[in-house]
């Protein structure tokens, strides 16, 4: 069975977690919060 990971967050912390998970096998679901200044979260939304 495939591993399934859901990540919820925003900002630099979420970006770091997603960078670490990039290339890992499995199904990744990401929920990006948008209640901040839009710096890092804005970049994540554009991807």
PyMOL Python script that loads the backbone (N, CA, C, O; Angstrom):
from pymol import cmd

cmd.read_pdbstr("""\
ATOM      1  N   UNK A   1       0.838  -1.182   0.000  1.00  0.00           N
ATOM      2  CA  UNK A   1       0.000   0.000   0.000  1.00  0.00           C
ATOM      3  C   UNK A   1       0.881   1.242   0.000  1.00  0.00           C
ATOM      4  O   UNK A   1       1.887   1.290   0.709  1.00  0.00           O
ATOM      5  N   UNK A   2       0.511   2.249  -0.792  1.00  0.00           N
ATOM      6  CA  UNK A   2       1.272   3.499  -0.861  1.00  0.00           C
ATOM      7  C   UNK A   2       1.099   4.314   0.410  1.00  0.00           C
ATOM      8  O   UNK A   2       0.008   4.386   0.975  1.00  0.00           O
ATOM      9  N   UNK A   3       2.192   4.926   0.850  1.00  0.00           N
ATOM     10  CA  UNK A   3       2.124   5.848   1.980  1.00  0.00           C
ATOM     11  C   UNK A   3       1.376   7.101   1.547  1.00  0.00           C
ATOM     12  O   UNK A   3       1.542   7.575   0.423  1.00  0.00           O
ATOM     13  N   UNK A   4       0.555   7.635   2.442  1.00  0.00           N
ATOM     14  CA  UNK A   4      -0.166   8.879   2.176  1.00  0.00           C
ATOM     15  C   UNK A   4       0.186   9.870   3.273  1.00  0.00           C
ATOM     16  O   UNK A   4       0.094   9.555   4.459  1.00  0.00           O
ATOM     17  N   UNK A   5       0.589  11.064   2.872  1.00  0.00           N
ATOM     18  CA  UNK A   5       0.982  12.103   3.816  1.00  0.00           C
ATOM     19  C   UNK A   5       0.192  13.366   3.502  1.00  0.00           C
ATOM     20  O   UNK A   5       0.098  13.779   2.346  1.00  0.00           O
ATOM     21  N   UNK A   6      -0.379  13.978   4.543  1.00  0.00           N
ATOM     22  CA  UNK A   6      -1.052  15.264   4.400  1.00  0.00           C
ATOM     23  C   UNK A   6      -0.314  16.276   5.260  1.00  0.00           C
ATOM     24  O   UNK A   6      -0.053  16.030   6.437  1.00  0.00           O
ATOM     25  N   UNK A   7       0.021  17.418   4.666  1.00  0.00           N
ATOM     26  CA  UNK A   7       0.749  18.471   5.367  1.00  0.00           C
ATOM     27  C   UNK A   7      -0.114  19.723   5.342  1.00  0.00           C
ATOM     28  O   UNK A   7      -0.604  20.128   4.288  1.00  0.00           O
ATOM     29  N   UNK A   8      -0.302  20.344   6.523  1.00  0.00           N
ATOM     30  CA  UNK A   8      -1.093  21.566   6.633  1.00  0.00           C
ATOM     31  C   UNK A   8      -0.215  22.641   7.256  1.00  0.00           C
ATOM     32  O   UNK A   8       0.393  22.414   8.302  1.00  0.00           O
ATOM     33  N   UNK A   9      -0.143  23.804   6.630  1.00  0.00           N
ATOM     34  CA  UNK A   9       0.644  24.880   7.217  1.00  0.00           C
ATOM     35  C   UNK A   9       0.886  25.991   6.233  1.00  0.00           C
ATOM     36  O   UNK A   9       0.179  26.139   5.236  1.00  0.00           O
ATOM     37  N   UNK A  10       1.910  26.772   6.537  1.00  0.00           N
ATOM     38  CA  UNK A  10       2.262  27.891   5.681  1.00  0.00           C
ATOM     39  C   UNK A  10       3.614  28.436   6.070  1.00  0.00           C
ATOM     40  O   UNK A  10       4.186  28.043   7.087  1.00  0.00           O
ATOM     41  N   UNK A  11       4.109  29.316   5.282  1.00  0.00           N
ATOM     42  CA  UNK A  11       5.354  29.995   5.603  1.00  0.00           C
ATOM     43  C   UNK A  11       6.587  29.147   5.377  1.00  0.00           C
ATOM     44  O   UNK A  11       6.561  28.146   4.660  1.00  0.00           O
ATOM     45  N   UNK A  12       7.675  29.579   6.012  1.00  0.00           N
ATOM     46  CA  UNK A  12       8.969  28.933   5.811  1.00  0.00           C
ATOM     47  C   UNK A  12       8.992  27.488   6.308  1.00  0.00           C
ATOM     48  O   UNK A  12       9.665  26.641   5.721  1.00  0.00           O
ATOM     49  N   UNK A  13       8.259  27.203   7.390  1.00  0.00           N
ATOM     50  CA  UNK A  13       8.243  25.846   7.932  1.00  0.00           C
ATOM     51  C   UNK A  13       7.672  24.842   6.951  1.00  0.00           C
ATOM     52  O   UNK A  13       8.236  23.765   6.758  1.00  0.00           O
ATOM     53  N   UNK A  14       6.554  25.192   6.330  1.00  0.00           N
ATOM     54  CA  UNK A  14       5.943  24.293   5.350  1.00  0.00           C
ATOM     55  C   UNK A  14       6.854  24.114   4.146  1.00  0.00           C
ATOM     56  O   UNK A  14       6.996  23.005   3.631  1.00  0.00           O
ATOM     57  N   UNK A  15       7.469  25.195   3.697  1.00  0.00           N
ATOM     58  CA  UNK A  15       8.382  25.104   2.555  1.00  0.00           C
ATOM     59  C   UNK A  15       9.531  24.148   2.857  1.00  0.00           C
ATOM     60  O   UNK A  15       9.940  23.378   1.987  1.00  0.00           O
ATOM     61  N   UNK A  16      10.051  24.191   4.075  1.00  0.00           N
ATOM     62  CA  UNK A  16      11.151  23.305   4.458  1.00  0.00           C
ATOM     63  C   UNK A  16      10.699  21.846   4.492  1.00  0.00           C
ATOM     64  O   UNK A  16      11.421  20.958   4.038  1.00  0.00           O
ATOM     65  N   UNK A  17       9.508  21.603   5.028  1.00  0.00           N
ATOM     66  CA  UNK A  17       8.982  20.234   5.085  1.00  0.00           C
ATOM     67  C   UNK A  17       8.773  19.687   3.678  1.00  0.00           C
ATOM     68  O   UNK A  17       9.133  18.544   3.396  1.00  0.00           O
ATOM     69  N   UNK A  18       8.193  20.495   2.797  1.00  0.00           N
ATOM     70  CA  UNK A  18       7.940  20.034   1.434  1.00  0.00           C
ATOM     71  C   UNK A  18       9.236  19.793   0.671  1.00  0.00           C
ATOM     72  O   UNK A  18       9.318  18.867  -0.136  1.00  0.00           O
ATOM     73  N   UNK A  19      10.241  20.614   0.918  1.00  0.00           N
ATOM     74  CA  UNK A  19      11.540  20.398   0.268  1.00  0.00           C
ATOM     75  C   UNK A  19      12.131  19.068   0.711  1.00  0.00           C
ATOM     76  O   UNK A  19      12.733  18.354  -0.091  1.00  0.00           O
ATOM     77  N   UNK A  20      11.960  18.735   1.990  1.00  0.00           N
ATOM     78  CA  UNK A  20      12.486  17.470   2.506  1.00  0.00           C
ATOM     79  C   UNK A  20      11.723  16.275   1.939  1.00  0.00           C
ATOM     80  O   UNK A  20      12.304  15.209   1.738  1.00  0.00           O
ATOM     81  N   UNK A  21      10.435  16.443   1.682  1.00  0.00           N
ATOM     82  CA  UNK A  21       9.614  15.341   1.174  1.00  0.00           C
ATOM     83  C   UNK A  21       9.698  15.176  -0.337  1.00  0.00           C
ATOM     84  O   UNK A  21       9.285  14.149  -0.876  1.00  0.00           O
ATOM     85  N   UNK A  22      10.228  16.176  -1.017  1.00  0.00           N
ATOM     86  CA  UNK A  22      10.301  16.105  -2.489  1.00  0.00           C
ATOM     87  C   UNK A  22      11.087  14.868  -2.905  1.00  0.00           C
ATOM     88  O   UNK A  22      12.173  14.603  -2.391  1.00  0.00           O
ATOM     89  N   UNK A  23      10.525  14.128  -3.833  1.00  0.00           N
ATOM     90  CA  UNK A  23      11.200  12.939  -4.343  1.00  0.00           C
ATOM     91  C   UNK A  23      10.920  11.674  -3.549  1.00  0.00           C
ATOM     92  O   UNK A  23      11.305  10.583  -3.971  1.00  0.00           O
ATOM     93  N   UNK A  24      10.253  11.801  -2.404  1.00  0.00           N
ATOM     94  CA  UNK A  24       9.905  10.614  -1.623  1.00  0.00           C
ATOM     95  C   UNK A  24       8.732   9.904  -2.290  1.00  0.00           C
ATOM     96  O   UNK A  24       7.865  10.555  -2.874  1.00  0.00           O
ATOM     97  N   UNK A  25       8.698   8.581  -2.209  1.00  0.00           N
ATOM     98  CA  UNK A  25       7.569   7.857  -2.799  1.00  0.00           C
ATOM     99  C   UNK A  25       6.305   8.075  -1.970  1.00  0.00           C
ATOM    100  O   UNK A  25       6.381   8.379  -0.779  1.00  0.00           O
ATOM    101  N   UNK A  26       5.167   7.921  -2.592  1.00  0.00           N
ATOM    102  CA  UNK A  26       3.905   8.040  -1.876  1.00  0.00           C
ATOM    103  C   UNK A  26       3.068   9.180  -2.403  1.00  0.00           C
ATOM    104  O   UNK A  26       3.446   9.878  -3.343  1.00  0.00           O
ATOM    105  N   UNK A  27       1.919   9.351  -1.772  1.00  0.00           N
ATOM    106  CA  UNK A  27       0.955  10.379  -2.183  1.00  0.00           C
ATOM    107  C   UNK A  27       1.003  11.529  -1.195  1.00  0.00           C
ATOM    108  O   UNK A  27       0.822  11.327   0.006  1.00  0.00           O
ATOM    109  N   UNK A  28       1.243  12.724  -1.688  1.00  0.00           N
ATOM    110  CA  UNK A  28       1.376  13.906  -0.844  1.00  0.00           C
ATOM    111  C   UNK A  28       0.230  14.871  -1.122  1.00  0.00           C
ATOM    112  O   UNK A  28      -0.009  15.256  -2.267  1.00  0.00           O
ATOM    113  N   UNK A  29      -0.476  15.256  -0.057  1.00  0.00           N
ATOM    114  CA  UNK A  29      -1.526  16.265  -0.134  1.00  0.00           C
ATOM    115  C   UNK A  29      -1.089  17.443   0.717  1.00  0.00           C
ATOM    116  O   UNK A  29      -0.669  17.266   1.861  1.00  0.00           O
ATOM    117  N   UNK A  30      -1.186  18.658   0.160  1.00  0.00           N
ATOM    118  CA  UNK A  30      -0.729  19.850   0.874  1.00  0.00           C
ATOM    119  C   UNK A  30      -1.863  20.856   0.950  1.00  0.00           C
ATOM    120  O   UNK A  30      -2.498  21.169  -0.057  1.00  0.00           O
ATOM    121  N   UNK A  31      -2.115  21.365   2.161  1.00  0.00           N
ATOM    122  CA  UNK A  31      -3.073  22.446   2.377  1.00  0.00           C
ATOM    123  C   UNK A  31      -2.264  23.648   2.832  1.00  0.00           C
ATOM    124  O   UNK A  31      -1.676  23.635   3.913  1.00  0.00           O
ATOM    125  N   UNK A  32      -2.234  24.693   2.002  1.00  0.00           N
ATOM    126  CA  UNK A  32      -1.450  25.891   2.306  1.00  0.00           C
ATOM    127  C   UNK A  32      -2.373  26.939   2.908  1.00  0.00           C
ATOM    128  O   UNK A  32      -3.345  27.354   2.276  1.00  0.00           O
ATOM    129  N   UNK A  33      -2.067  27.371   4.141  1.00  0.00           N
ATOM    130  CA  UNK A  33      -2.848  28.437   4.754  1.00  0.00           C
ATOM    131  C   UNK A  33      -2.481  29.763   4.099  1.00  0.00           C
ATOM    132  O   UNK A  33      -1.345  29.961   3.668  1.00  0.00           O
ATOM    133  N   UNK A  34      -3.439  30.655   4.030  1.00  0.00           N
ATOM    134  CA  UNK A  34      -3.194  31.925   3.338  1.00  0.00           C
ATOM    135  C   UNK A  34      -3.418  33.121   4.256  1.00  0.00           C
ATOM    136  O   UNK A  34      -3.639  34.234   3.779  1.00  0.00           O
ATOM    137  N   UNK A  35      -3.365  32.904   5.555  1.00  0.00           N
ATOM    138  CA  UNK A  35      -3.643  33.977   6.508  1.00  0.00           C
ATOM    139  C   UNK A  35      -2.361  34.620   7.024  1.00  0.00           C
ATOM    140  O   UNK A  35      -2.266  34.951   8.206  1.00  0.00           O
ATOM    141  N   UNK A  36      -1.377  34.800   6.149  1.00  0.00           N
ATOM    142  CA  UNK A  36      -0.168  35.506   6.559  1.00  0.00           C
ATOM    143  C   UNK A  36       0.154  36.578   5.530  1.00  0.00           C
ATOM    144  O   UNK A  36      -0.707  36.941   4.727  1.00  0.00           O
ATOM    145  N   UNK A  37       1.367  37.083   5.540  1.00  0.00           N
ATOM    146  CA  UNK A  37       1.722  38.199   4.659  1.00  0.00           C
ATOM    147  C   UNK A  37       1.947  37.796   3.207  1.00  0.00           C
ATOM    148  O   UNK A  37       2.191  38.658   2.363  1.00  0.00           O
ATOM    149  N   UNK A  38       1.872  36.508   2.902  1.00  0.00           N
ATOM    150  CA  UNK A  38       1.980  36.059   1.514  1.00  0.00           C
ATOM    151  C   UNK A  38       3.390  35.831   1.029  1.00  0.00           C
ATOM    152  O   UNK A  38       3.582  35.517  -0.146  1.00  0.00           O
ATOM    153  N   UNK A  39       4.381  35.975   1.881  1.00  0.00           N
ATOM    154  CA  UNK A  39       5.770  35.759   1.466  1.00  0.00           C
ATOM    155  C   UNK A  39       6.000  34.329   1.002  1.00  0.00           C
ATOM    156  O   UNK A  39       5.913  34.044  -0.193  1.00  0.00           O
ATOM    157  N   UNK A  40       6.289  33.435   1.926  1.00  0.00           N
ATOM    158  CA  UNK A  40       6.554  32.035   1.582  1.00  0.00           C
ATOM    159  C   UNK A  40       5.294  31.322   1.114  1.00  0.00           C
ATOM    160  O   UNK A  40       5.346  30.521   0.180  1.00  0.00           O
ATOM    161  N   UNK A  41       4.162  31.605   1.754  1.00  0.00           N
ATOM    162  CA  UNK A  41       2.913  30.958   1.346  1.00  0.00           C
ATOM    163  C   UNK A  41       2.529  31.378  -0.063  1.00  0.00           C
ATOM    164  O   UNK A  41       2.005  30.569  -0.830  1.00  0.00           O
ATOM    165  N   UNK A  42       2.781  32.623  -0.407  1.00  0.00           N
ATOM    166  CA  UNK A  42       2.508  33.074  -1.768  1.00  0.00           C
ATOM    167  C   UNK A  42       3.326  32.305  -2.781  1.00  0.00           C
ATOM    168  O   UNK A  42       2.827  31.953  -3.850  1.00  0.00           O
ATOM    169  N   UNK A  43       4.570  32.044  -2.457  1.00  0.00           N
ATOM    170  CA  UNK A  43       5.434  31.262  -3.350  1.00  0.00           C
ATOM    171  C   UNK A  43       4.910  29.836  -3.479  1.00  0.00           C
ATOM    172  O   UNK A  43       4.895  29.287  -4.580  1.00  0.00           O
ATOM    173  N   UNK A  44       4.480  29.228  -2.375  1.00  0.00           N
ATOM    174  CA  UNK A  44       3.943  27.864  -2.417  1.00  0.00           C
ATOM    175  C   UNK A  44       2.672  27.804  -3.254  1.00  0.00           C
ATOM    176  O   UNK A  44       2.473  26.845  -4.000  1.00  0.00           O
ATOM    177  N   UNK A  45       1.806  28.813  -3.144  1.00  0.00           N
ATOM    178  CA  UNK A  45       0.576  28.818  -3.939  1.00  0.00           C
ATOM    179  C   UNK A  45       0.886  28.902  -5.428  1.00  0.00           C
ATOM    180  O   UNK A  45       0.179  28.302  -6.239  1.00  0.00           O
ATOM    181  N   UNK A  46       1.923  29.629  -5.797  1.00  0.00           N
ATOM    182  CA  UNK A  46       2.272  29.763  -7.214  1.00  0.00           C
ATOM    183  C   UNK A  46       2.800  28.458  -7.792  1.00  0.00           C
ATOM    184  O   UNK A  46       2.731  28.267  -9.006  1.00  0.00           O
ATOM    185  N   UNK A  47       3.320  27.560  -6.977  1.00  0.00           N
ATOM    186  CA  UNK A  47       3.839  26.276  -7.461  1.00  0.00           C
ATOM    187  C   UNK A  47       2.685  25.366  -7.651  1.00  0.00           C
ATOM    188  O   UNK A  47       2.866  24.217  -8.055  1.00  0.00           O
TER     189      UNK A  47
END
""", "prot")
cmd.dss("prot")
cmd.show_as("cartoon", "prot")
cmd.util.cbc("prot")
cmd.orient("prot")
